[in-house]
Amino acid sequence: MSFSEQEVRELTDTFPGAEEASEGGVRYFLLPSLAMPEGREPSLVDALLCPTARDGYPSRLFLAQRVHGGRGSNWNASVRILECNWYALSWRVNPNLRLIQMVAAHLEAFR
């Protein structure tokens, strides 16, 4: 899936420090210190957005550590990507969203 420069810029403007990366032909977006919904621990966590299909999901939002609170209790992934360990919930979002909308949809799992 291809993303326009404008869509990528929208993501990097919204999340300071965001960077693109790739591994094994898969495109990722690193989102440092992503703010979790209120009352979640930790309140900030590094995240890695995989905006394309992976592991049977249309997209994945991987987190550097497990976040406690909200609906997100079905942690089903522990993977190593870009030389870091990441965790992800079993959570599906619409694959036809803009990158910024995709992040917001994934964060709904923690509300």
C-alpha positions as CSV (number, residue, x, y, z in Angstrom):
1,M,0.0,0.0,0.0
2,S,1.3,3.4,-0.9
3,F,0.9,6.5,1.2
4,S,1.1,10.1,-0.1
5,E,3.8,12.4,1.0
6,Q,1.1,14.6,2.5
7,E,-0.3,11.7,4.5
8,V,3.2,10.8,5.9
9,R,3.8,14.5,6.7
10,E,0.5,14.7,8.5
11,L,1.7,11.8,10.7
12,T,5.1,13.2,11.3
13,D,3.7,16.7,12.1
14,T,1.2,15.2,14.6
15,F,3.7,13.0,16.3
16,P,7.0,14.8,16.9
17,G,10.0,12.7,16.3
18,A,8.1,10.2,14.1
19,E,10.3,8.4,11.7
20,E,9.9,5.9,8.8
21,A,11.7,2.6,8.8
22,S,11.6,-0.6,6.9
23,E,12.6,-4.2,7.6
24,G,12.2,-7.1,5.2
25,G,10.3,-5.0,2.7
26,V,7.7,-3.9,5.3
27,R,7.2,-0.2,6.0
28,Y,6.9,1.0,9.6
29,F,6.5,4.4,11.4
30,L,8.2,4.8,14.7
31,L,6.2,7.1,17.0
32,P,8.3,7.9,20.1
33,S,6.5,8.7,23.3
34,L,3.0,8.1,22.0
35,A,0.5,9.4,24.5
36,M,-1.9,6.8,25.8
37,P,-5.5,7.6,26.8
38,E,-5.9,9.1,30.2
39,G,-5.4,6.7,33.2
40,R,-3.3,4.2,31.3
41,E,0.1,3.1,32.6
42,P,2.5,4.0,31.2
43,S,1.1,7.2,29.9
44,L,3.7,7.5,27.2
45,V,5.1,4.6,25.3
46,D,7.2,4.2,22.1
47,A,5.0,2.8,19.3
48,L,5.6,1.2,15.9
49,L,2.8,1.5,13.3
50,C,2.7,-1.2,10.7
51,P,0.1,0.3,8.3
52,T,-0.1,-2.8,6.1
53,A,-1.3,-6.3,6.6
54,R,0.7,-8.4,9.1
55,D,0.1,-11.4,11.2
56,G,-3.5,-11.8,9.9
57,Y,-4.4,-8.1,10.8
58,P,-4.9,-5.3,8.3
59,S,-2.5,-3.2,10.3
60,R,-0.8,-3.4,13.7
61,L,0.3,-0.9,16.4
62,F,3.2,-2.4,18.3
63,L,4.2,-0.9,21.7
64,A,7.6,-1.0,23.4
65,Q,5.8,-2.2,26.6
66,R,2.4,-3.4,27.6
67,V,0.0,-0.7,28.7
68,H,-2.4,-1.4,31.5
69,G,-6.0,-0.3,31.5
70,G,-8.8,0.0,29.0
71,R,-10.3,-2.7,26.9
72,G,-6.9,-3.8,25.7
73,S,-6.2,-6.9,27.6
74,N,-5.7,-9.4,24.8
75,W,-2.0,-9.1,24.2
76,N,-1.3,-11.6,21.4
77,A,2.0,-10.5,19.9
78,S,5.6,-10.3,21.1
79,V,7.9,-9.7,18.2
80,R,11.3,-8.4,17.4
81,I,11.3,-5.7,14.7
82,L,14.1,-3.2,13.9
83,E,16.2,-4.7,16.7
84,C,13.6,-4.0,19.4
85,N,11.0,-6.0,21.2
86,W,7.4,-5.0,20.6
87,Y,4.0,-6.0,21.9
88,A,0.6,-5.8,20.3
89,L,-3.1,-6.4,21.1
90,S,-5.6,-8.4,19.1
91,W,-7.3,-5.4,17.6
92,R,-8.6,-4.8,14.1
93,V,-9.1,-1.5,12.4
94,N,-10.4,-0.5,9.0
95,P,-7.6,-0.8,6.5
96,N,-8.8,2.2,4.4
97,L,-7.9,4.9,6.9
98,R,-5.3,7.6,6.6
99,L,-2.2,6.9,8.7
100,I,-3.2,9.4,11.4
101,Q,-6.7,7.9,11.6
102,M,-5.2,4.4,11.8
103,V,-3.2,5.4,14.9
104,A,-6.3,6.9,16.5
105,A,-8.3,3.7,15.7
106,H,-5.7,1.5,17.3
107,L,-5.7,3.7,20.4
108,E,-9.4,3.0,20.9
109,A,-8.3,-0.4,22.3
110,F,-7.1,1.5,25.4
111,R,-10.1,3.6,26.1
